[in-house]
């Protein structure tokens, strides 16, 4: 039985201006399942590191910097958890001490033994993965605490806020009818419309809290995701007509059936596309909604835009309840979407390369 490559799915940043050595290292690392990004200069390495890496192998002497001066810049890149191994052809105890003082994971001497090198990279990778897992556990604990708080507040909100809001809305409607019988002066009617809008916003806020605090009852049935996407595009057409945004679809020629609650999943897609529209609101751009097959026979619905993307520190918290970058945002939109998709046995994935891609993975219909 073949053994699993020990660096499978690891992203290694290799910073060395010696082509022969770099070729040799790349071959060794890729044979063990790693994905290698090569840079010959420190400036290139910094640019590549912004996208994140797991382990960096850095030559101590580079054309435009030293490995020691580059080390702290790499450590601050990506999610801040990448480890750096320094490579050198000359060994001295002072250099080793300085490397460790700069927070290098290890100090690798040339010529190196491939087995020892892979073992060192493997240990560094394990440290990185443990750190990320620890952060993820902390993030989930924070979310669990917030969910508990929402659950406690939701019953009180439903009674203490919803009922007065309904009463205020009814009285406002009565006031509006009486004003219209006496006058059609906009100075009298406009404030009523503003208050009605604010009451509606508060009502929606309460509904968001309740939807998130209580798992939704799903009405699951077989439906065509193709047709659902076409309906979403139709609903958004008037909104997009006023903007410099093009919304296109890339759909298969025939039906693609999903098992799920169509109404709730349609709301998920609408929410994700509207987020893409907001990202392009000022500069314009393109949005593509596509359908295809994902892994494990899942239906993959992708919403991709060519906007400015999402900074890594925000991307890490995108599904966290009450986290929002919008001045009037509740921070529940994407959290509710994520929860609904998970209830369907699916998953949501967000990537930022050039723009943003959101993948919604849903179980395909078995019949």
C-alpha positions as CSV (number, residue, x, y, z in Angstrom):
1,X,0.0,0.0,0.0
2,X,1.6,3.4,-1.0
3,X,2.4,5.8,1.8
4,X,0.8,9.2,1.9
5,X,3.2,12.0,1.0
6,X,4.3,13.7,4.2
7,X,4.0,17.2,2.8
8,X,0.6,16.7,1.1
9,X,-1.2,20.0,0.4
10,X,1.6,22.0,2.0
11,X,2.5,25.3,0.4
12,X,6.2,25.8,0.5
13,X,7.8,29.2,-0.5
14,X,11.3,28.6,-1.8
15,X,13.5,31.7,-1.8
16,X,16.9,31.1,-3.5
17,X,18.6,32.6,-6.5
18,X,20.6,29.5,-7.4
19,X,18.7,27.7,-10.1
20,X,20.3,24.2,-9.7
21,X,19.7,24.1,-6.0
22,X,16.1,25.5,-6.4
23,X,15.3,22.9,-9.1
24,X,16.6,20.1,-6.8
25,X,14.7,21.3,-3.8
26,X,11.5,21.8,-5.8
27,X,11.7,18.3,-7.1
28,X,12.2,16.8,-3.6
29,X,9.4,18.8,-2.1
30,X,6.9,18.2,-4.9
31,X,7.5,14.4,-4.8
32,X,6.3,14.6,-1.2
33,X,3.1,16.4,-2.2
34,X,4.0,20.0,-1.6
35,X,3.0,22.9,-3.8
36,X,6.2,25.0,-4.3
37,X,6.3,28.7,-5.1
38,X,9.7,30.0,-6.1
39,X,11.3,33.4,-5.7
40,X,14.8,34.5,-6.6
41,X,14.8,37.8,-4.8
42,X,13.5,39.1,-1.4
43,X,11.1,41.5,-3.2
44,X,9.5,38.6,-5.0
45,X,9.2,36.6,-1.9
46,X,7.4,39.4,0.0
47,X,4.9,39.7,-2.8
48,X,4.3,35.9,-2.9
49,X,4.1,35.7,0.9
50,X,1.1,38.1,1.1
51,X,-1.1,35.3,-0.3
52,X,0.1,33.0,2.5
53,X,2.4,30.0,2.9
54,X,3.0,27.1,5.3
55,X,6.8,26.8,5.3
56,X,9.4,29.0,3.7
57,X,12.9,27.9,2.8
58,X,15.1,31.0,2.5
59,X,18.7,31.3,1.4
60,X,20.7,33.4,3.9
61,X,22.2,35.4,1.0
62,X,20.0,36.9,-1.6
63,X,20.7,39.5,-4.4
64,X,18.7,42.3,-2.7
65,X,18.7,41.3,1.0
66,X,19.7,38.8,3.6
67,X,17.6,35.9,4.7
68,X,17.8,37.3,8.3
69,X,16.4,40.7,7.2
70,X,13.6,39.0,5.1
71,X,12.6,36.6,7.9
72,X,10.4,39.0,10.0
73,X,8.7,40.3,6.9
74,X,7.7,36.8,5.9
75,X,6.6,35.9,9.4
76,X,4.2,38.8,9.4
77,X,2.7,37.8,6.0
78,X,-0.4,35.7,5.2
79,X,-2.1,34.6,8.4
80,X,1.1,35.0,10.5
81,X,1.5,31.3,11.2
82,X,4.0,30.4,8.4
83,X,7.4,29.0,9.6
84,X,10.7,30.0,8.0
85,X,13.8,27.8,7.6
86,X,17.1,29.5,6.7
87,X,19.5,27.8,4.3
88,X,23.2,28.5,4.4
89,X,26.5,27.1,3.0
90,X,28.6,28.3,6.0
91,X,28.0,27.3,9.5
92,X,28.9,29.2,12.7
93,X,27.4,29.2,16.1
94,X,26.9,33.0,16.0
95,X,24.9,32.7,12.7
96,X,22.7,29.9,14.2
97,X,22.1,32.0,17.4
98,X,21.1,35.0,15.3
99,X,18.8,33.0,13.2
100,X,17.0,31.6,16.2
101,X,16.9,35.1,17.7
102,X,15.0,36.3,14.5
103,X,12.4,33.5,15.1
104,X,13.6,31.1,12.4
105,X,12.3,27.6,12.9
106,X,15.5,26.0,11.8
107,X,19.0,26.6,10.3
108,X,19.7,24.2,7.4
109,X,23.2,23.6,6.2
110,X,24.3,22.9,2.6
111,X,24.8,20.3,1.3
112,X,21.8,18.8,3.0
113,X,20.4,15.3,3.3
114,X,17.0,15.1,1.6
115,X,15.6,12.9,4.4
116,X,16.7,15.2,7.1
117,X,15.4,18.3,5.2
118,X,12.0,16.7,4.7
119,X,11.8,15.7,8.3
120,X,12.6,19.3,9.4
121,X,10.1,20.8,6.9
122,X,7.5,18.2,8.1
123,X,8.0,19.2,11.8
124,X,7.6,22.9,10.9
125,X,4.5,22.1,8.9
126,X,3.0,20.2,11.9
127,X,3.6,23.2,14.1
128,X,1.9,25.5,11.7
129,X,-1.1,23.2,11.4
130,X,-1.4,22.9,15.2
131,X,-1.3,26.6,15.6
132,X,-4.1,27.1,13.0
133,X,-6.2,24.4,14.6
134,X,-5.8,26.1,17.9
135,X,-6.9,29.4,16.5
136,X,-9.9,27.7,14.8
137,X,-10.9,26.1,18.1
138,X,-10.7,29.5,19.8
139,X,-12.8,31.0,17.0
140,X,-15.5,28.3,17.4
141,X,-15.5,28.8,21.1
142,X,-16.2,32.6,20.6
143,X,-19.0,31.7,18.2
144,X,-20.5,29.2,20.6
145,X,-20.5,31.9,23.3
146,X,-22.2,34.4,21.0
147,X,-24.8,31.8,20.0
148,X,-25.6,31.1,23.6
149,X,-26.1,34.8,24.1
150,X,-28.3,35.1,21.1
151,X,-30.4,32.1,22.3
152,X,-30.9,33.8,25.6
153,X,-31.9,37.1,24.1
154,X,-34.1,35.9,21.3
155,X,-37.2,35.0,23.4
156,X,-37.1,38.4,25.1
157,X,-36.5,40.2,21.8
158,X,-39.5,38.4,20.2
159,X,-41.8,39.6,22.9
160,X,-40.4,42.9,24.1
161,X,-39.5,44.4,20.7
162,X,-41.7,42.6,18.1
163,X,-45.1,43.4,19.7
164,X,-44.4,47.2,20.1
165,X,-43.0,47.4,16.6
166,X,-46.2,45.8,15.2
167,X,-48.3,48.2,17.2
168,X,-46.3,51.2,16.1
169,X,-46.5,50.1,12.5
170,X,-50.3,49.8,12.7
171,X,-50.7,53.2,14.3
172,X,-48.4,54.7,11.7
173,X,-50.5,53.2,8.9
174,X,-53.7,54.7,10.5
175,X,-52.0,58.1,10.8
176,X,-50.9,57.9,7.1
177,X,-54.5,57.3,6.0
178,X,-55.8,60.2,8.1
179,X,-53.2,62.6,6.7
180,X,-54.0,61.5,3.1
181,X,-57.7,62.3,3.7
182,X,-56.8,65.8,4.8
183,X,-53.8,66.7,2.6
184,X,-51.4,65.3,0.0
185,X,-48.6,67.6,1.2
186,X,-45.2,65.8,0.9
187,X,-44.0,67.7,4.0
188,X,-46.5,65.7,6.0
189,X,-46.3,62.3,4.2
190,X,-42.5,62.1,3.8
191,X,-41.6,61.8,7.5
192,X,-44.2,59.0,7.8
193,X,-42.6,57.1,5.0
194,X,-39.1,57.5,6.7
195,X,-40.4,56.2,10.0
196,X,-42.1,53.3,8.3
197,X,-38.8,52.4,6.6
198,X,-37.0,52.5,10.0
199,X,-39.6,50.4,11.6
200,X,-39.2,47.9,8.8
201,X,-35.5,47.8,9.3
202,X,-35.9,47.2,13.0
203,X,-38.4,44.4,12.3
204,X,-35.9,42.8,9.9
205,X,-33.2,43.0,12.5
206,X,-35.3,41.1,15.0
207,X,-36.1,38.5,12.3
208,X,-32.3,38.1,11.7
209,X,-31.7,37.4,15.4
210,X,-34.5,34.9,15.6
211,X,-33.5,33.1,12.3
212,X,-30.0,32.7,13.6
213,X,-30.9,31.7,17.1
214,X,-33.4,29.0,16.1
215,X,-32.5,26.5,13.4
216,X,-34.8,26.9,10.5
217,X,-37.4,24.2,9.7
218,X,-36.4,23.0,6.2
219,X,-39.0,22.0,3.6
220,X,-36.8,19.7,1.6
221,X,-37.7,18.6,-1.9
222,X,-36.1,18.0,-5.3
223,X,-35.6,21.2,-7.4
224,X,-33.6,22.4,-10.3
225,X,-30.7,24.6,-9.2
226,X,-30.4,25.8,-12.8
227,X,-33.9,27.3,-12.7
228,X,-33.3,28.8,-9.2
229,X,-30.2,30.6,-10.4
230,X,-32.1,32.0,-13.4
231,X,-34.8,33.3,-11.1
232,X,-32.2,35.0,-8.8
233,X,-30.8,36.8,-11.9
234,X,-34.3,37.9,-12.9
235,X,-35.0,39.2,-9.4
236,X,-31.8,41.3,-9.4
237,X,-32.0,42.6,-13.0
238,X,-33.8,45.9,-12.1
239,X,-31.3,46.6,-9.3
240,X,-28.3,45.9,-11.6
241,X,-29.8,48.0,-14.5
242,X,-28.9,51.2,-12.5
243,X,-25.3,50.2,-11.9
244,X,-22.2,49.6,-14.1
245,X,-22.2,45.9,-13.1
246,X,-22.7,42.9,-15.5
247,X,-24.2,39.8,-14.0
248,X,-23.6,36.7,-16.2
249,X,-24.4,33.0,-15.7
250,X,-22.5,29.9,-16.7
251,X,-25.0,27.1,-16.4
252,X,-25.1,23.5,-17.7
253,X,-27.5,22.9,-20.7
254,X,-29.8,20.6,-18.7
255,X,-31.3,20.5,-15.2
256,X,-29.1,20.1,-12.1
257,X,-31.2,18.7,-9.3
258,X,-30.6,19.4,-5.6
259,X,-32.3,18.1,-2.5
260,X,-33.2,21.0,-0.2
261,X,-35.4,23.9,0.8
262,X,-35.5,26.0,-2.4
263,X,-36.8,29.2,-0.8
264,X,-34.1,29.3,1.9
265,X,-31.3,28.4,-0.5
266,X,-32.5,31.0,-2.9
267,X,-32.1,33.6,-0.1
268,X,-28.6,32.3,0.5
269,X,-27.7,32.9,-3.2
270,X,-29.4,36.3,-3.2
271,X,-27.4,37.3,-0.2
272,X,-24.1,36.2,-1.6
273,X,-24.7,37.9,-5.0
274,X,-25.8,41.1,-3.2
275,X,-22.5,41.1,-1.3
276,X,-20.7,40.9,-4.7
277,X,-22.8,43.8,-6.0
278,X,-21.8,45.9,-2.9
279,X,-18.1,45.1,-3.6
280,X,-18.5,46.5,-7.1
281,X,-20.9,49.3,-6.3
282,X,-18.5,52.2,-6.8
283,X,-16.1,51.0,-9.5
284,X,-18.4,48.6,-11.4
285,X,-17.3,45.2,-12.7
286,X,-18.5,41.7,-13.5
287,X,-20.2,38.9,-11.5
288,X,-20.5,35.3,-12.8
289,X,-22.8,32.8,-11.2
290,X,-22.0,29.3,-12.4
291,X,-23.1,25.7,-11.6
292,X,-21.1,22.6,-11.9
293,X,-20.0,19.5,-10.0
294,X,-17.9,19.7,-6.9
295,X,-16.1,17.0,-5.0
296,X,-18.0,13.9,-3.7
297,X,-20.8,14.4,-6.1
298,X,-21.9,17.7,-4.6
299,X,-23.5,20.4,-6.8
300,X,-21.2,23.5,-6.7
301,X,-22.8,26.9,-7.1
302,X,-20.1,29.6,-7.5
303,X,-20.5,33.4,-7.3
304,X,-17.3,35.1,-8.6
305,X,-16.6,38.8,-8.9
306,X,-13.6,40.8,-10.1
307,X,-13.8,43.3,-7.3
308,X,-11.1,44.3,-4.8
309,X,-11.3,41.1,-2.8
310,X,-11.4,40.6,0.9
311,X,-8.4,41.2,3.2
312,X,-7.2,38.1,4.9
313,X,-8.0,39.2,8.4
314,X,-11.6,39.8,7.4
315,X,-11.8,36.6,5.3
316,X,-10.9,34.5,8.4
317,X,-14.0,35.9,10.3
318,X,-16.5,36.1,7.4
319,X,-18.9,33.5,8.9
320,X,-18.5,34.8,12.5
321,X,-21.8,36.1,13.9
322,X,-22.0,39.8,14.7
323,X,-18.8,40.5,12.7
324,X,-19.4,43.2,10.1
325,X,-17.5,45.8,8.2
326,X,-20.6,47.7,7.3
327,X,-21.6,50.7,9.4
328,X,-25.2,49.5,9.8
329,X,-24.5,45.8,9.4
330,X,-25.7,43.2,11.9
331,X,-22.9,40.7,11.1
332,X,-25.6,38.0,10.7
333,X,-26.0,37.8,6.9
334,X,-23.2,35.4,6.0
335,X,-23.5,33.6,9.4
336,X,-27.1,32.8,8.6
337,X,-26.2,31.7,5.0
338,X,-23.4,29.4,6.4
339,X,-25.8,27.9,9.0
340,X,-28.5,27.2,6.4
341,X,-26.0,25.6,4.0
342,X,-24.6,23.4,6.8
343,X,-28.2,22.4,7.7
344,X,-28.5,21.0,4.2
345,X,-25.4,18.9,4.6
346,X,-23.4,21.3,2.4
347,X,-20.5,23.8,2.8
348,X,-19.5,27.3,1.9
349,X,-16.0,28.2,0.9
350,X,-14.7,31.7,0.2
351,X,-11.4,32.4,-1.7
352,X,-9.8,35.7,-2.8
353,X,-7.4,35.7,-5.7
354,X,-8.3,38.4,-8.3
355,X,-11.7,39.3,-6.8
356,X,-13.7,37.0,-4.6
357,X,-15.1,33.5,-5.2
358,X,-17.8,32.0,-3.0
359,X,-18.6,28.3,-3.5
360,X,-21.9,26.9,-2.2
361,X,-21.7,23.1,-2.1
362,X,-25.1,21.3,-1.9
363,X,-26.1,17.7,-1.9
364,X,-27.3,16.5,-5.4
365,X,-30.6,14.8,-5.7
366,X,-30.3,11.1,-5.5
367,X,-33.4,10.5,-7.7
